[in-house]
Amino acid sequence: MIETVLQRWASLSVRERRLTGSGGLLVVLVLMWALAYEPAATGRERLLAERATWQADLARMESLSAQVRQLGAVTSAEPQSLETLRDRLENSLDAAGFRSQIQSIRISADQIELRMKPVSAQAWLAWLDTALLETRLRVGRLSLDREGPPAAPGTVTVRMTLERPGRAG
């Protein structure tokens, strides 16, 4: 097959060889542009357009990383004593208007035990969410008992144990 092509090439005149070579070179150039340069150029343009979005994402991630480092420094600080945490809980219960419903707040075995008389379940849950975020305590045990018919609807008695995070058990 190659011999046939070479014989055919040899039979062409110089002018026909130049035209065929020029045409072949043009075809190779068009193929190189279509297969290599054009996809690379459009990909580059697309990447440059996305660069601003990526830079904004990077700035947001760096900001969040700085916040994490700052929070890490706060959490690595000296842990608060249970007495201090109990006082903070009492103050937040007072601020939420639960002073009269508190039956007891005791410290025992590295835990804070809280007992409350019937209280609005919705208001108590809102207080608990805020208190856990502020004190970084976690609920170890929780018992909510719905009161019988004499009590107002939506009220519960609360018995719970709060622990420091990382406590085994």
JOZILIN-V166809 format. One record per residue. N is the residue number from 1. RES is the residue in one small letter. SS is DSSP state (hx for helix, st for strand, lp for the rest). PSI is psi as a letter, one per 20 degrees, with the letter a starting at -180 (none if undefined). Layout:
n=[N N]
res=[RES RES]
ss=[SS SS]
psi=[PSI PSI]
//
This chain:
n=[1 2 3 4 5 6 7 8 9 10 11 12 13 14 15 16 17 18 19 20 21 22 23 24 25 26 27 28 29 30 31 32 33 34 35 36 37 38 39 40 41 42 43 44 45 46 47 48 49 50 51 52 53 54 55 56 57 58 59 60 61 62 63 64 65 66 67 68 69 70 71 72 73 74 75 76 77 78 79 80 81 82 83 84 85 86 87 88 89 90 91 92 93 94 95 96 97 98 99 100 101 102 103 104 105 106 107 108 109 110 111 112 113 114 115 116 117 118 119 120 121 122 123 124 125 126 127 128 129 130 131 132 133 134 135 136 137 138 139 140 141 142 143 144 145 146 147 148 149 150 151 152 153 154 155 156 157 158 159 160 161 162 163 164 165 166 167 168 169]
res=[m i e t v l q r w a s l s v r e r r l t g s g g l l v v l v l m w a l a y e p a a t g r e r l l a e r a t w q a d l a r m e s l s a q v r q l g a v t s a e p q s l e t l r d r l e n s l d a a g f r s q i q s i r i s a d q i e l r m k p v s a q a w l a w l d t a l l e t r l r v g r l s l d r e g p p a a p g t v t v r m t l e r p g r a g]
ss=[lp hx hx hx hx hx hx hx hx hx hx lp lp hx hx hx hx hx hx hx hx hx hx hx hx hx hx hx hx hx hx hx hx hx hx hx hx hx hx hx hx hx hx hx hx hx hx hx hx hx hx hx hx hx hx hx hx hx hx hx hx hx hx hx hx hx hx hx hx hx hx hx hx hx hx lp lp lp lp lp lp hx hx hx hx hx hx hx hx hx hx hx hx hx hx lp lp lp hx hx hx st st st st st st st lp lp st st st st st st st st st st hx hx hx hx hx hx hx hx hx hx hx hx hx hx hx lp st st st st st st st st st st lp lp lp lp lp lp lp lp st st st st st st st st st st lp lp lp lp lp]
psi=[g h h g g h g g g h i q r g g h g g g g g g g g g g g g g g g g g h h g g g h g g h h g g g h h h i g g g h h g g g g g h h g h g h g g g g h h h g h i r p q q q h g g h g g h g g g h g g h i k j g i i p g q o q p p l k q p p p p q r p q p g g h g h g g g g g h h g h i k r q p g q p o p p p q a h h r q q j q q q p p q p p q q q i p q none]
//
